Amino acid sequence: MRLLTTVAEFRAARAQVKGSLGFVPTMGYLHQGHMELVRRARKENDTVAASIFVNPTQFGPSEDLAAYPRDFDRDRAMLEKEGCDLLFYPGAEEVYPPGFDTYIEMGRIAQPLEGVARPGHFRGVATVVAKLFNVVQPTRAYFGQKDGQQVAVVKKMVRDLDFPLEIVVVPTVREPDGLAMSSRNVYLKPLERQAATVLWRALSRARDLYERGERDAEALREEVRRVLDSEPLARTEYVSLADAETLEEVDHVTRPVMVSLVVRMGATRLIDNIILG
Ligand code: PAF
């Protein structure tokens, strides 16, 4: 695997790639969820590239940018083992040089859900993803369904701005007890880790009801909230049942919807979702 830390170095390596290039953008501290993206990219492309960059512009002032977990040597070994060919690992000044002042402002898709809780987050995500796409020039880019609104935002940006690439969405990888894999799970204390299974129980309950014919969105939301409220350590931030493409809340499930939720477990903010229909 070749390690490239500047845009110029990556562009030179990219120029030598023949055939298709699959790209997995990450913020590092990799887990099996990321590895699944790399495996899928490996299967579907001639060459695989990944990036590791903890993007400061997608963190709010009171968020965990400084504390965000990092372990470059481990990440590098994991990517190498999975057959990644090119690793882009730029420093903050390489991505945002002095005087940087151009951002991608997403429209309505970035307003609800995480857009309310984390103002400016998707402006930072869209900007860095667009920059990475311009440098890496992938044939296909791989994203996990776990960050459901991020998937919708990136797809919309690619469509609206005519990026010549395909977005591949990979199902969420879960621990055996259902907890979605996330770099932030390391923040959970042992009791919180046990309690965190409530997210998957709540989403599974919505899926069961849907499979038994429930189509009333508010009934589904209420049932998800009820399961979450049964866990004393969980503080529910939001439960949403929204059109999977536009993220507008729905009254009835007549087309694919994303059931998404955010729960605070102590100091940790956990996010998860499933698609119904
Ligand atoms: O999902 C992530 O890890 C990040 O939001 C991404 C897509 C790498 C952009 O910084």
Residues whose N, C-alpha, C, O or C-beta is under 5 A from the ligand:
A	BS01	PAF	P25 T26 M27 F53 N55 V125 V128
